[in-house]
Amino acid sequence: ENLKHGKFDATSQKDKSVIHLQEKISKLLPQITSHIQEMNKSKEFERFLHRIFSGMPNTVSIQNGFGWKTDHGADLLVEFENPIIGINVTTKLVVQAKSYSGEHFDTNAIDQIVEGIKTYHADAGLLITTANETEVLEEYLRNKTEEIGKTIDVIAGNDVAKFVLRYAPELLMGS
């Protein structure tokens, strides 16, 4: 049946098993993200993300302020050091963390990132939200990216689980 519908070719049993495994694991991602959100509300989500970024090689993460008026739109300031033939080039990223469920329609987070990029002279911005990305959010993000001439991106919904599994699986499963 799978061959008829072009899901697989006849080349290898291993490929089929990997594809089936990926399908089964992908169904768990919403549950993982939901549990991350349940256990990490508000500032706890910021601290959780700080731990992930702090564990990445050549990366410095700084927790910043305690709210919109004091952090100037940057929950975290993350600097990535990129060594290039004897010199270090640093990329500064403003991160806005939102522990939400459901759909993320609130564009205020993007405005906060824009403020953070300007205030901290950052190279780019990143919204990490446990909610699912919406077209409203995507369009607003694209418009603001174009307006300020710096990249603003988003990690949302299932991609939050993938991000944690890739960079800090020990936070989910122990060491």
FENBELWO-V460408 format. One record per residue. N is the residue number from 1. RES is the residue in one small letter. SS is DSSP state (@ for helix, = for strand, . for the rest). PHI is phi in whole degrees, 0 to 359 (999 if undefined). D_LAST is the distance of its C-alpha to the last C-alpha in Angstrom with 2 decimals. Layout:
# FENBELWO-V460408
((N RES SS PHI D_LAST) (N RES SS PHI D_LAST))
This chain:
# FENBELWO-V460408
((1 e . 999 41.09) (2 n . 296 38.23) (3 l . 294 40.39) (4 k . 300 43.34) (5 h . 268 41.46) (6 g . 74 39.98) (7 k . 288 36.31) (8 f . 222 35.90) (9 d . 252 38.04) (10 a . 271 38.79) (11 t . 283 36.91) (12 s . 202 33.79) (13 q @ 294 32.08) (14 k @ 300 28.67) (15 d @ 301 29.35) (16 k @ 295 30.22) (17 s @ 294 27.10) (18 v @ 295 24.91) (19 i @ 298 27.08) (20 h @ 296 26.85) (21 l @ 298 23.05) (22 q @ 298 22.99) (23 e @ 298 25.54) (24 k @ 293 23.56) (25 i @ 293 20.29) (26 s @ 299 22.45) (27 k . 288 23.75) (28 l . 275 20.35) (29 l @ 303 20.08) (30 p @ 299 22.60) (31 q @ 293 20.80) (32 i @ 298 17.48) (33 t @ 299 19.63) (34 s @ 299 21.56) (35 h @ 294 18.64) (36 i @ 301 17.52) (37 q @ 295 21.19) (38 e @ 299 21.64) (39 m @ 270 18.88) (40 n . 224 19.81) (41 k . 273 23.58) (42 s @ 46 25.58) (43 k @ 297 24.28) (44 e @ 297 20.83) (45 f @ 293 20.48) (46 e @ 299 21.62) (47 r @ 297 19.04) (48 f @ 299 16.25) (49 l @ 295 17.74) (50 h @ 303 18.25) (51 r @ 298 14.56) (52 i @ 294 14.20) (53 f @ 297 17.35) (54 s @ 297 16.62) (55 g . 275 13.62) (56 m . 279 16.00) (57 p . 296 17.97) (58 n . 56 21.53) (59 t = 228 21.11) (60 v = 239 22.19) (61 s = 243 21.79) (62 i = 238 24.16) (63 q = 286 24.36) (64 n . 229 28.03) (65 g . 66 30.42) (66 f . 226 30.50) (67 g . 157 32.45) (68 w @ 306 34.88) (69 k @ 283 37.52) (70 t @ 258 35.39) (71 d @ 262 32.77) (72 h . 52 35.42) (73 g . 88 33.34) (74 a . 239 30.13) (75 d . 292 27.16) (76 l = 228 25.21) (77 l = 247 26.72) (78 v = 241 24.57) (79 e = 246 25.93) (80 f = 254 25.01) (81 e = 268 26.46) (82 n = 243 27.97) (83 p = 291 29.43) (84 i = 228 32.60) (85 i . 36 34.73) (86 g . 86 34.74) (87 i = 236 34.46) (88 n = 253 31.68) (89 v = 256 32.21) (90 t = 249 30.27) (91 t = 249 29.84) (92 k = 257 29.62) (93 l = 239 28.26) (94 v = 267 29.03) (95 v = 245 26.48) (96 q = 248 27.67) (97 a = 251 25.15) (98 k = 228 26.51) (99 s . 264 24.80) (100 y . 238 27.43) (101 s . 245 27.88) (102 g . 76 30.51) (103 e = 255 32.29) (104 h = 260 32.25) (105 f . 257 35.91) (106 d . 296 35.86) (107 t . 272 36.94) (108 n @ 302 36.84) (109 a @ 300 33.29) (110 i @ 291 34.83) (111 d @ 299 37.61) (112 q @ 296 35.11) (113 i @ 297 33.43) (114 v @ 302 36.92) (115 e @ 301 37.68) (116 g @ 297 34.48) (117 i @ 300 35.25) (118 k @ 293 38.76) (119 t @ 295 37.90) (120 y @ 259 35.16) (121 h . 52 36.75) (122 a . 279 33.65) (123 d . 273 33.67) (124 a = 197 32.11) (125 g = 226 30.62) (126 l = 218 27.84) (127 l = 261 27.73) (128 i = 245 24.43) (129 t = 230 25.40) (130 t . 284 23.76) (131 a . 281 27.31) (132 n = 276 28.93) (133 e = 293 31.02) (134 t . 243 34.77) (135 e @ 298 37.73) (136 v @ 301 39.02) (137 l @ 295 35.91) (138 e @ 302 35.84) (139 e @ 294 39.54) (140 y @ 297 39.39) (141 l @ 299 36.51) (142 r @ 300 38.57) (143 n @ 297 41.64) (144 k @ 292 39.98) (145 t @ 301 38.39) (146 e @ 295 41.89) (147 e @ 298 43.53) (148 i @ 265 41.53) (149 g . 72 41.00) (150 k . 226 37.27) (151 t = 288 34.47) (152 i = 237 32.81) (153 d = 234 30.19) (154 v = 221 28.14) (155 i = 244 24.78) (156 a = 223 25.49) (157 g . 54 24.61) (158 n @ 302 22.61) (159 d @ 292 21.99) (160 v @ 295 19.85) (161 a @ 299 17.38) (162 k @ 298 17.69) (163 f @ 300 17.24) (164 v @ 293 13.93) (165 l @ 298 12.67) (166 r @ 283 14.06) (167 y @ 258 13.15) (168 a . 207 10.03) (169 p . 300 8.33) (170 e @ 297 5.12) (171 l @ 290 8.12) (172 l @ 260 9.10) (173 m @ 237 6.66) (174 g . 80 3.77) (175 s . 258 0.00))
